[in-house]
Amino acid sequence: MVASAPNLHPISGEEESAKRRQILQGARKVFMDLGFDGASMGEIARACGVSKGTLYVYFADKYRLFEAIVEEEQIEQSRTAFNFDPARDVETTLREFGRAYIGVLCRPGGGSAIRTVMAIAERMPEVGRRYYENVLDLSITRLATYLEAHVKSGDLDIPDCRLAASQFMLTCQAGLFLPFVFQAAPAPSPARIGEVADSAVRMFLAAYRAK
């Protein structure tokens, strides 16, 4: 009879969760500083303050570790509560959503995560696809559903609500997201985000408000 393997990680669930968070936090910084290719498990272990053996207890390789970081990013963005109550007026809802959406997209550290996902998506298309579906496309779907409710009530005249939702979100990014994600400019100020979001709302309503 083969003896069962000893318990190599006899710690409580709370301790394990804290250690996992410690590893993810350190690994996120290494990936952001060095990129996926430049990051090694040894470098990540040093940044996390753990041994490589401990690191491998939690993650089989840096691909699995990176996937876990992407999942954390998805969870972080999903915590932002966008109020798409159909009873709310369109102008207020779009203005608040536009500001909150760009605030999340251009938050410090957020651009590094997106750059890293973009860089690895060709080699790990499943990671890129999940990030798009669970973060970006989810917001498009929720906004499109809200717009559809106001098309039915007669407030808006939109032939394709998913297209309109994408258009609005991209207009909110204008002049803000690309300079930020490519490190040509720092994260925009709340005042500047508000100016761009308000402009996007005016353009959207000029095109789609029911006549």
C-alpha positions in Angstrom: 0.0 0.0 0.0 1.3 3.5 -0.9 1.4 5.9 2.0 -0.6 9.0 1.5 1.3 12.2 0.9 1.9 14.4 4.0 0.0 17.6 4.4 2.5 20.2 3.1 0.4 23.2 3.7 -1.3 22.7 7.1 -2.7 26.2 7.6 -6.1 27.6 8.1 -8.3 28.9 5.3 -7.9 32.4 6.5 -4.1 32.2 6.5 -4.2 30.6 3.1 -6.3 33.3 1.7 -4.0 36.0 3.1 -1.0 34.3 1.7 -2.7 34.0 -1.7 -3.5 37.7 -1.6 0.1 38.5 -0.7 1.3 36.5 -3.7 -1.1 38.1 -6.1 -0.2 41.6 -4.9 3.5 41.0 -5.4 3.1 39.2 -8.7 0.9 42.0 -10.1 3.7 44.5 -9.5 6.2 42.2 -11.1 4.0 41.7 -14.2 3.4 45.4 -14.4 7.0 46.3 -14.0 8.6 43.6 -16.2 5.8 42.4 -18.4 4.8 38.8 -18.8 7.9 37.6 -20.6 10.3 39.4 -18.2 8.6 38.1 -15.1 10.0 34.8 -13.7 8.7 32.7 -10.8 11.9 33.5 -8.9 11.5 37.2 -9.3 7.8 36.9 -8.3 8.7 34.9 -5.2 11.2 37.5 -4.2 8.7 40.3 -4.7 6.1 38.4 -2.7 8.5 37.6 0.2 7.9 33.8 -0.2 10.0 30.9 -1.3 9.6 29.5 -4.8 8.4 26.3 -3.1 5.6 28.2 -1.4 4.7 29.9 -4.7 4.4 26.6 -6.5 2.0 25.3 -3.8 -0.5 28.0 -4.9 0.2 28.3 -8.6 1.7 25.7 -11.0 3.3 28.3 -13.2 3.3 31.9 -14.1 0.5 31.3 -16.6 -1.8 30.2 -13.8 -0.7 33.0 -11.7 -1.4 35.6 -14.4 -4.8 34.1 -14.9 -5.6 34.5 -11.2 -4.5 38.2 -11.5 -6.8 38.7 -14.4 -9.7 37.2 -12.5 -8.9 39.6 -9.6 -9.1 42.5 -12.0 -12.5 41.3 -13.2 -13.8 41.1 -9.7 -12.4 44.5 -8.9 -14.2 46.1 -11.9 -17.4 44.2 -11.3 -17.6 45.8 -7.8 -18.3 49.2 -9.4 -22.0 49.6 -9.1 -23.4 51.2 -12.2 -27.1 52.2 -11.6 -29.0 51.1 -14.7 -32.5 51.3 -13.1 -34.8 51.8 -16.1 -36.9 54.3 -14.0 -34.0 56.7 -14.0 -33.8 59.4 -16.6 -31.4 58.8 -19.5 -29.2 62.0 -19.2 -28.5 61.5 -15.5 -27.8 57.8 -15.9 -25.5 58.2 -18.9 -23.6 61.0 -17.2 -23.0 59.1 -14.0 -22.2 55.9 -15.8 -19.7 57.7 -18.1 -17.8 59.2 -15.2 -17.7 56.0 -13.2 -16.8 53.9 -16.2 -13.8 56.0 -17.1 -12.8 56.4 -13.5 -12.5 52.6 -13.3 -10.8 52.2 -16.7 -8.2 54.9 -16.0 -7.6 54.3 -12.3 -3.9 54.0 -11.3 -2.7 50.5 -12.0 -5.7 49.7 -14.2 -3.9 50.6 -17.4 -1.0 48.3 -16.5 -3.4 45.4 -16.1 -5.0 46.1 -19.5 -1.6 46.4 -21.2 -0.5 43.1 -19.8 -3.7 41.4 -20.9 -3.3 42.8 -24.4 0.3 41.7 -24.6 -0.5 38.1 -23.6 -3.8 37.7 -25.4 -2.3 36.3 -28.6 -0.5 33.5 -26.6 -3.4 33.0 -24.1 -6.5 33.8 -26.1 -8.8 32.3 -23.5 -7.5 34.8 -20.9 -8.1 37.7 -23.3 -11.5 36.4 -24.2 -12.6 36.0 -20.6 -11.3 39.4 -19.7 -13.3 41.0 -22.6 -16.5 39.1 -21.8 -16.4 39.5 -18.0 -15.3 43.1 -17.9 -15.8 45.1 -21.2 -18.6 43.2 -22.9 -20.5 42.9 -19.6 -20.7 46.7 -19.3 -21.9 47.0 -23.0 -24.6 44.4 -22.4 -25.9 46.2 -19.2 -26.0 49.6 -20.8 -27.6 48.2 -24.0 -30.4 46.6 -21.8 -31.0 50.0 -20.1 -31.2 51.7 -23.5 -33.6 49.1 -24.9 -36.0 49.9 -22.0 -35.9 53.6 -23.0 -36.5 52.8 -26.6 -39.6 50.9 -25.6 -40.8 53.9 -23.5 -40.3 56.3 -26.4 -37.4 58.4 -24.8 -34.8 57.2 -27.3 -34.8 56.2 -31.0 -32.0 53.6 -31.4 -32.0 50.9 -34.1 -29.1 49.0 -32.5 -28.7 49.4 -28.7 -25.5 47.3 -28.4 -23.9 49.4 -31.1 -25.1 52.6 -29.4 -23.8 51.4 -26.0 -20.4 50.7 -27.5 -20.4 54.1 -29.2 -21.2 55.9 -26.0 -18.5 54.0 -24.0 -15.9 54.7 -26.7 -16.8 58.4 -26.8 -16.3 58.6 -23.0 -12.8 57.3 -23.6 -12.0 60.0 -26.2 -8.7 61.7 -25.4 -8.4 60.0 -22.0 -7.9 56.2 -22.2 -5.4 55.8 -25.0 -2.9 58.4 -23.7 -3.3 56.8 -20.3 -3.0 53.1 -21.3 0.1 53.9 -23.5 1.6 55.9 -20.6 1.6 59.2 -22.6 -0.4 60.9 -19.9 -1.2 60.3 -16.2 -4.6 59.2 -15.0 -7.1 62.0 -15.9 -8.5 64.1 -13.1 -12.1 63.7 -12.0 -12.8 67.2 -13.4 -11.5 66.2 -16.9 -13.4 62.9 -16.8 -16.5 64.9 -16.0 -16.0 67.2 -19.0 -15.5 64.4 -21.4 -18.4 62.3 -20.1 -20.7 65.3 -20.3 -19.6 65.9 -23.9 -20.3 62.2 -24.7 -23.8 62.5 -23.2 -24.6 65.6 -25.3 -23.4 63.9 -28.5 -25.3 60.7 -27.7 -28.6 62.4 -27.0 -28.2 64.6 -30.1 -28.1 61.4 -32.1 -30.5 59.2 -30.3 -33.0 61.2 -28.3 -36.5 60.6 -29.8 -37.7 63.6 -31.8 
